[in-house]
Amino acid sequence: MTHDATERTDRQPRAVVVGGGLAGVTAALRLAEAGLGVTLLEGRPRLGGLVFSFRRSDLSVDNGQHVYLRCCTAYRWFLDRIDGARLAPLQDRLDVPVLDVGGPAGPRLGRIRRDALPVPLHLARGLAGYPHLSLAERASVGRAALALKKLDPADPALDGIDFATWLGRYGQSPRAVEALWDLIGVPTLNAPAAESSMGLAAMVFKTGLLSEPGAADIGWAHVPLGELHDTRAAKELDALGVRTVLRTKAERISRTDGGRWTVEVPGETLEADVVVLAVPQQETHGLLPEGALDDPDRLLDIGTAPILNLHVVYGRKVLKRPFFTALGSPVQWVFDRTESSGLTGGGQYLAVSQSAAQDEIDEPVAALRAKYLPEMERLLPAARGAGVRDFFVTRERTATFAPAPGVGRLRPGARTRARGLYLAGAWTATGWPATMEGAVRSGLSAAGAALSTLGRRHDHPLQEAA
């Protein structure tokens, strides 16, 4: 062995991760833990990607309400890794208040909840007492759930049909779709049943409701999301020696004559043995070197879907519960963000999360205010006369990839045809919809693939995903 070869063997491998969202941060953490020298590039002035916080006067505001479930084992690993699990606790037991204001008898509250019995009996009592469906509809839902439990979400045939078609085959009425399946599916998939891949829907409902009794218990941050995905994540990256470069985008990625990679950024060229692209699909398409994917244009066929969030600060408390969801109203999910925002002065800050918001994403704030404030008063009588101290809107026009039928065949895996180049992001082939869970899983997969290529021993933190 020559002296030069020995130096190359002993040299610390270098990695560049492009993108500082959950996928990129996860990949950077795992690569740095394995001993690589890591540079993390992020175009924004903070980490967290599309899951972040900002200041508005004295409030700390999340750009949108984000929740996770007990079955989200990768995101829970991430929270543990950044010492944030206690700041985003889970419910002791699934309990979702559902307020129906569209019935002839006036507003009626129901609940989607579970008990401690084994699957599927854990939901039986809750379904039997769910007042927003008839007795026949509840029995039909039970039969469809048992059929769904037998499906393999990875079956390519399921990706080719929409969820609504499958529900129709199993006798689900329009009311059952509205009051149960879409109530859960729309915020999780960011699309109604008619526009959702059956494969992704099967993943959501089978994993969340039919795998373990507590799988669907809901968790959410009790602090601003920036505390978790930016501040605490940055602290862990710093402790591992990761060089984090904000306000910096990769301009070009190319292969060197020696088989390494160069990543060009304004004023600097970085060299690396491993590059992880953890940016949206359109940006990834623009950075991919020729030959990295068989058909890179397929990335451009992965559509996007928006999420609209309305933020209302009332002069007094108008909601006693931490959250609820609504039927018979354009309002979807409402969360109390008073404590996490730092609001003082006796008021209450509610965040209204509107998924699949294609029809409203570009509506003027004044039009949204005129539409939704009366709706909030209809849902919450205590809001009448409470006084609105502030009303503002956050819009994520490309919040998620669109979960349309056929999207599964478009989503690439972590590995590319170019040795040392890997892909991450919730839009990659994780098997999950565009969730925080999917983003973290993609980062784990990309880092694992890179370490395997380098011959680095590593243990995947999730046994089931190894």
C-alpha positions in Angstrom: 0.0 0.0 0.0 1.4 3.4 -0.9 1.7 6.3 1.5 -1.0 8.2 -0.4 -3.4 5.3 -0.2 -2.8 5.1 3.5 -3.7 8.8 3.9 -6.9 8.3 2.0 -7.9 5.3 4.1 -7.2 7.2 7.4 -8.9 10.5 6.3 -12.1 11.3 8.0 -15.0 10.9 5.4 -16.8 14.1 4.7 -20.5 14.6 4.1 -22.6 17.5 2.8 -26.3 17.5 3.6 -28.3 20.0 1.5 -31.4 21.0 3.4 -32.0 21.7 7.1 -35.6 20.4 7.5 -36.3 17.4 9.6 -35.0 15.0 6.9 -31.7 16.9 6.6 -31.2 17.4 10.3 -31.8 13.7 10.9 -29.3 12.6 8.2 -26.7 15.1 9.6 -27.2 13.8 13.1 -26.7 10.2 12.1 -23.7 10.8 9.8 -22.0 12.9 12.4 -22.7 10.2 15.1 -20.9 7.7 12.9 -17.8 9.9 12.8 -18.2 11.7 9.5 -17.3 15.4 9.2 -20.6 16.9 8.2 -21.6 20.3 6.7 -25.3 21.1 6.7 -26.5 23.7 4.2 -29.9 25.5 4.7 -31.2 28.3 2.6 -33.4 29.8 5.3 -32.1 31.7 8.3 -33.1 28.8 10.6 -33.5 25.0 10.7 -36.8 23.1 10.6 -37.9 23.4 7.0 -41.7 23.7 6.7 -42.1 23.1 10.5 -41.0 26.3 12.2 -41.9 29.3 14.4 -41.7 33.0 14.1 -42.3 36.1 16.2 -45.4 38.3 15.8 -45.3 41.2 18.3 -45.1 39.4 21.7 -46.3 36.0 20.3 -44.2 33.0 19.3 -46.2 31.6 16.4 -45.9 28.2 14.7 -46.4 28.5 10.9 -49.0 25.7 11.3 -50.4 23.2 13.8 -48.4 19.9 13.6 -49.2 16.8 15.5 -47.8 13.2 15.6 -49.1 9.9 16.8 -47.7 7.3 19.2 -47.1 5.1 16.1 -44.7 7.7 14.7 -41.6 5.9 16.1 -39.1 7.8 14.0 -40.3 11.2 15.0 -40.4 10.1 18.6 -36.8 8.9 18.3 -36.0 12.4 16.9 -37.6 14.1 19.9 -35.7 11.9 22.3 -32.5 12.6 20.4 -32.9 16.4 20.8 -34.1 16.0 24.4 -37.5 17.3 23.4 -39.9 14.5 24.2 -41.2 16.0 27.4 -42.0 19.2 25.5 -44.3 17.4 23.0 -46.2 14.9 25.2 -48.7 12.3 23.9 -52.3 11.9 25.1 -52.7 9.2 27.7 -55.4 7.7 25.4 -56.8 8.8 22.1 -59.7 11.2 22.6 -60.8 13.6 19.8 -63.8 15.9 20.4 -65.9 16.2 17.2 -68.4 19.0 17.2 -71.2 18.7 14.5 -73.0 22.0 13.9 -74.7 20.8 10.6 -77.5 18.7 12.0 -81.1 19.7 12.3 -81.0 19.3 16.1 -78.3 21.9 16.5 -74.7 21.5 17.7 -73.8 18.1 19.0 -70.5 16.9 20.5 -69.2 13.4 19.9 -65.8 11.8 20.5 -63.5 9.4 18.7 -61.7 7.6 21.4 -60.2 4.2 22.4 -59.9 2.1 25.5 -57.3 -0.4 26.6 -58.8 -3.5 24.9 -56.8 -5.4 22.2 -57.1 -4.3 18.5 -59.7 -4.0 17.1 -61.9 -4.0 20.2 -60.1 -0.9 21.5 -62.2 1.2 19.2 -65.5 -0.8 19.4 -67.0 1.0 22.4 -66.0 4.4 21.1 -67.5 3.6 17.6 -70.7 2.2 19.2 -71.2 5.5 21.0 -70.2 7.9 18.2 -73.3 10.0 17.7 -72.5 11.4 14.2 -73.2 8.1 12.4 -76.3 6.0 12.3 -76.3 2.5 13.8 -76.0 1.0 10.3 -73.2 3.3 9.3 -71.2 2.4 12.5 -71.6 -1.3 11.7 -70.5 -0.7 8.1 -67.4 1.2 9.4 -66.5 -1.7 11.5 -66.7 -4.1 8.5 -64.5 -1.8 6.4 -62.0 -1.5 9.2 -61.6 -5.3 9.4 -61.2 -5.4 5.6 -58.6 -2.7 5.8 -56.6 -4.5 8.5 -56.0 -7.3 6.0 -54.4 -5.1 3.3 -50.7 -4.6 2.6 -50.2 -0.8 2.2 -47.1 -1.6 0.0 -49.2 -3.5 -2.6 -48.6 -1.5 -5.8 -52.2 -2.2 -6.8 -53.5 -0.1 -3.9 -51.5 2.9 -5.1 -53.4 2.9 -8.4 -56.9 3.5 -6.9 -58.3 6.2 -4.8 -59.4 5.8 -1.2 -63.0 6.9 -1.9 -63.4 4.1 -4.5 -62.3 1.5 -2.0 -64.6 2.9 0.7 -67.5 2.8 -1.8 -66.8 -0.9 -2.4 -67.2 -1.5 1.3 -70.5 0.3 1.6 -69.3 3.6 3.2 -71.9 6.3 2.9 -71.0 9.9 2.1 -71.8 10.7 5.7 -69.4 8.0 7.0 -66.7 9.4 4.7 -67.3 12.9 6.0 -67.7 12.1 9.7 -64.9 9.6 10.1 -62.7 8.7 7.2 -62.0 12.2 5.9 -62.1 13.6 9.4 -58.9 11.7 10.0 -57.6 11.3 6.4 -57.7 14.9 5.3 -55.3 16.3 8.0 -53.1 13.3 7.7 -52.9 12.9 4.0 -53.6 16.5 3.0 -56.3 15.4 0.6 -59.9 14.0 0.7 -60.5 10.4 0.1 -61.4 10.9 -3.6 -57.9 12.4 -4.2 -55.8 10.0 -2.0 -53.9 6.9 -3.0 -55.4 3.9 -1.4 -52.0 2.7 -0.5 -51.2 5.8 1.6 -54.7 5.7 3.2 -54.2 2.1 4.1 -50.8 3.0 5.7 -52.5 5.8 7.8 -55.5 3.8 9.0 -53.9 0.4 9.4 -50.8 1.7 11.3 -52.6 4.4 13.3 -55.8 2.7 14.2 -55.3 -1.0 13.7 -51.8 -1.9 14.7 -51.7 -1.4 18.5 -54.3 0.0 20.9 -52.4 3.2 21.6 -51.0 3.8 18.1 -53.3 6.8 17.3 -52.8 8.6 20.6 -52.0 12.2 19.6 -49.0 14.3 20.6 -48.2 17.9 19.9 -45.6 20.5 20.9 -46.4 22.4 24.1 -43.6 24.9 23.2 -43.0 26.7 19.9 -41.9 24.3 17.2 -38.7 26.4 16.7 -37.6 25.4 20.2 -37.6 21.8 19.0 -36.7 21.7 15.3 -34.3 24.7 15.3 -32.9 25.6 18.7 -32.6 22.1 20.2 -31.7 20.5 16.9 -28.9 23.0 16.3 -27.6 22.4 19.8 -27.2 18.7 19.1 -25.6 19.3 15.7 -23.1 21.7 17.3 -22.3 19.1 20.0 -21.4 16.6 17.2 -19.2 19.1 15.4 -21.6 19.6 12.5 -20.9 22.8 10.5 -24.3 24.3 10.0 -24.4 27.0 7.3 -27.6 29.0 7.1 -28.9 31.4 4.4 -26.9 29.3 1.9 -28.2 27.2 -1.0 -26.3 24.7 -3.0 -25.9 25.9 -6.6 -24.3 22.9 -8.3 -23.3 19.3 -7.4 -20.8 17.4 -9.5 -18.5 14.4 -9.4 -14.7 14.9 -9.2 -12.2 12.9 -11.2 -11.3 11.1 -8.1 -14.9 9.9 -7.4 -15.7 12.3 -4.7 -18.3 15.1 -4.9 -18.2 18.9 -5.0 -21.0 21.1 -3.8 -20.8 24.7 -5.0 -22.3 27.4 -2.8 -21.8 31.1 -3.1 -18.2 31.9 -2.5 -17.1 28.3 -1.7 -16.8 24.8 -3.1 -17.2 22.0 -0.6 -15.7 18.5 -1.2 -17.4 15.4 0.2 -17.5 11.6 0.0 -21.2 11.7 0.6 -23.9 14.1 -0.4 -27.5 13.9 0.9 -30.1 16.0 -1.0 -32.8 16.7 1.6 -34.7 19.4 -0.3 -38.1 19.4 -2.1 -38.5 17.4 -5.2 -38.4 20.3 -7.6 -35.2 21.6 -6.1 -33.7 18.1 -6.0 -34.5 17.8 -9.7 -32.5 21.0 -10.4 -29.4 19.8 -8.5 -29.2 16.1 -9.6 -26.2 15.4 -11.8 -26.9 13.6 -15.1 -27.5 9.9 -14.7 -28.3 10.0 -11.0 -31.8 8.7 -11.6 -33.2 6.7 -14.5 -36.0 9.2 -15.1 -35.4 12.4 -13.1 -38.3 14.2 -14.7 -40.6 11.9 -12.7 -39.8 14.0 -9.7 -41.6 16.9 -11.4 -44.7 14.7 -11.7 -45.0 14.6 -7.8 -47.5 17.3 -7.2 -47.9 19.5 -4.1 -50.8 20.3 -1.8 -51.3 23.4 0.4 -52.2 24.0 4.0 -53.8 27.2 5.3 -53.6 28.2 8.9 -55.8 30.9 10.5 -54.6 32.5 13.8 -57.2 34.2 16.1 -56.4 35.9 19.3 -59.5 36.5 21.4 -59.8 39.0 24.3 -60.9 36.2 26.7 -60.9 32.5 26.9 -63.5 30.9 24.5 -62.4 27.2 24.4 -61.9 24.9 27.4 -60.4 22.0 25.4 -56.9 21.8 24.0 -58.4 21.0 20.5 -61.4 19.9 18.6 -62.5 19.1 15.0 -65.7 20.2 13.4 -68.4 18.8 11.1 -71.0 20.8 9.1 -68.5 23.7 9.0 -65.7 24.9 6.8 -63.5 24.9 10.0 -61.5 21.7 10.2 -59.3 21.5 13.3 -58.9 24.1 16.1 -56.0 24.1 18.7 -55.4 26.2 21.7 -51.9 27.7 21.4 -52.2 30.2 24.2 -49.6 28.8 26.5 -47.0 27.8 23.9 -47.2 31.2 22.2 -46.5 33.1 25.4 -49.7 35.1 25.2 -50.4 37.2 28.2 -53.3 39.5 29.3 -56.0 37.0 29.8 -56.9 36.3 26.2 -56.8 33.1 24.2 -54.9 32.2 21.0 -56.5 29.6 18.7 -55.0 28.1 15.6 -57.3 26.8 12.9 -55.6 24.2 10.6 -57.1 23.9 7.1 -55.7 21.0 5.1 -56.2 20.4 1.3 -56.8 24.2 1.1 -56.5 24.6 -2.7 -59.6 26.7 -3.0 -58.7 29.1 -0.2 -54.9 29.3 -0.2 -54.7 32.6 -2.1 -57.8 34.2 -0.5 -57.2 37.7 0.9 -57.0 37.9 4.7 -60.1 40.1 4.8 -62.1 37.5 3.0 -60.9 34.8 5.3 -61.7 36.8 8.3 -65.2 37.6 7.1 -65.8 33.9 6.5 -64.2 32.2 9.5 -64.8 34.5 12.4 -68.6 34.0 12.2 -68.0 30.3 11.9 -65.9 30.3 15.0 -68.7 32.0 16.8 -71.1 29.4 15.5 -68.9 26.7 16.9 -67.9 28.4 20.1 -70.7 30.6 21.5 -68.3 32.0 24.1 -66.5 33.7 21.2 -69.5 36.0 20.6 -68.6 39.4 22.0 -65.2 38.2 23.1 -63.3 40.7 20.9 -60.7 39.8 18.4 -57.3 41.2 19.3 -55.6 39.8 16.2 -56.4 37.8 13.2 -53.7 36.7 10.7 -52.9 33.9 8.2 -50.0 31.7 7.4 -49.9 29.9 4.0 -47.8 26.9 3.0 -48.6 26.6 -0.7 -46.4 23.5 -1.2 -46.8 22.1 2.4 -46.8 18.5 1.3 -46.5 16.3 -1.7 -50.0 15.5 -3.2 -50.9 11.9 -2.2 -52.7 11.3 -5.5 -53.2 7.7 -6.8 -50.1 6.6 -8.6 -47.7 8.8 -6.6 -46.1 5.7 -5.1 -44.4 4.8 -8.4 -43.0 8.3 -8.7 -41.3 8.5 -5.2 -37.6 7.5 -5.4 -35.7 5.6 -2.7 -32.8 7.0 -0.8 -30.1 5.5 -3.1 -29.4 7.0 -6.5 -27.4 5.5 -9.4 -24.5 7.7 -8.4 -22.4 6.2 -5.6 -22.3 8.6 -2.7 -25.4 10.6 -3.6 -28.6 10.0 -1.6 -32.0 11.5 -1.4 -34.1 12.4 1.7 -37.4 14.2 2.3 -41.0 13.2 3.1 -41.7 13.0 -0.6 -39.2 10.1 -1.1 -40.3 6.4 -0.8 -40.9 6.1 2.9 -44.2 4.4 2.6 -45.7 7.2 4.7 -47.6 10.3 3.6 -46.0 13.7 3.9 -45.6 13.9 7.7 -42.9 14.7 10.2 -42.6 10.9 10.6 -42.0 10.4 6.9 -39.4 13.2 6.9 -37.4 11.7 9.8 -37.6 8.2 8.3 -36.2 9.5 5.0 -33.3 11.0 6.8 -32.6 7.8 8.7 -32.7 5.8 5.4 -30.4 8.2 3.5 -27.8 8.2 6.3 -28.1 4.4 6.7 -27.5 3.9 2.9 -24.5 6.3 3.0 -22.9 4.6 5.9 -23.4 1.2 4.4 -21.7 2.4 1.2 -18.8 3.7 3.2 -18.5 0.4 5.1 -19.3 2.1 8.4 -21.0 -0.1 11.0 -24.2 1.4 12.2 -27.4 0.3 14.0 -30.7 1.6 12.7 -32.6 3.2 15.6 -35.9 1.6 14.4 -35.8 -2.1 14.3 -38.9 -2.3 12.1 -37.4 0.0 9.5 -33.9 -1.5 9.4 
